[in-house]
Amino acid sequence: IAIGFIIYTNIKASDQRINALNKQLPSVLSKIDFKSDDSYLADNFLTALAISRSREEIAVLQRSKETDEFSVKIVPFKHIIESSVREDNITLTKSSKGSVIGGAMVGGVLAGGVGAVIGGLSGSTTTKEGVNPIDLGIVVNDFKNPYYKINFFTPNALSEGDVVTIKYIDNTAMPECKKWYSILSFLIKESDEMDNKKTPNSTSLTEELLGLNELKKQGILTQDEFEKQKSK
């Protein structure tokens, strides 16, 4: 009876702590007026991620084991440099600014909210869910804190004595991680396209200048006309 009572008390205390931690994410986001389209809280309650399309920002949250409080890092979409899916600290796939999204096929990202992502990663990946840790790596444009890791499965959390749930032991950790990877990859690609629109194409500029110079040589353009066109 005594052993049963102790087990029951520990389970109840653990459930109460889990409920308290579950309420922290919306509470923290509310305090900073961050109305998220979608959010994710890690299975070990140590990391969290939220996205706001209206603010064009993501919020990366990290919980201190000592205080149980979350610290928040707000990152504009344009400051996201790289996103990667990692299993057992091995990068399975990544998307970086300035590169093509390798296997990511993202569709209908905003169909009913950012959370309604259709698609994901093309091809198959061999995994050992329930054994290896699964994380989402995020690199941002911040010299002091450039890298963040969001946990999607933490098999050793129980041995560390931390609060965990078993919600991702049923082969849902990798698809959930891929969903967020796809969202971030889409944002990286979108930012790349915006940057390309702002930056003139150096090749086409060179060709235009060479063409203008040829017209000047042929006498079709005067020196003054050439200088005006070159300035433009």
Residue, then its C-alpha position, 0 to 999 in steps of 0.5 A: i500500500a505504501i509503495g502504491f501510494i508513493i507511485y500514485t503521488n509521484i504520477k500525480a505530481s508529474d501530471q501536475r507539472i506537465n500541465a503547468l509546463n504545457k500552459q507556459l508556452p501560450s502564456v509566454l507568447s501572450k506576454i510578448d503579444f506573439k499571436s502564433d499561426d502554429s507552435y510546437l512544444a518539445d517532448n522534454f519541455l526544454t525547447a519550443l517553436a512558434i511562427s507568426r506570419s503576420r509579424e514575419e517572425i519565429a519565436v524560439l523558446q528554451r526552458s531553464k531546468e533550474t527555474d522552469e522559465f522559458s527564455v524567448k528569441i524572436v527571429p525575423f524570417k529574413h534572418i533564418i539562414e539554415s534549417s536541418v533535420r538531425e537524427d542522433n546528431i547526424t544531419l539527414t537533410k538541410s536547407s540553407k540560404g542561397s541554395v536550392i531546397g534539396g528534397a523539400m517539396v512544400g505545398g499549400v503552406l498557408a492553406g488554413g494557417v501555417g500549420a496546414v503544410i502539405g508535402g514535406l520531404s520527398g523520398s524516404t529516410t531510414t530511421k530508428e525512432g524510439v532509439n535515436p534523438i531527433d532534432l531540428g537545427i536552426v541557424v540564424n543571423d546572430f553572432k552571439n547565438p547563431y544556433y538553436k536546437i529544437n527537440f522532437f524526440t529525446p529517448n534519454a530524457l527519462s534517465e535524466g529524471d526530467v519530465v517527458t511524455i511518450k507522445y512521440i514514441d509512435n513514429t510521429a516525431m520524424p514527420e512532425c520534425k519534417k513539417w517544421y523543416s519544410i516550413l522553415s525551408f519555405l521561408i528561407k527560399e522565400s527570403d532568397e527570392m526577395d533578396n534576388k529581386k533587390t540585387p541586380n543580376s551581375t551577369s545581365l548588367t555586364e552583358e548590357l554594358l558590353g552591348l552599350n559599348e558595342l553600340k558606341k563603337q559602331g557610332i550608334l550611341t554618342q559618348d554622352e548617350f553612352e554615359k547616360q545609359k551606363s549611369k542608369 
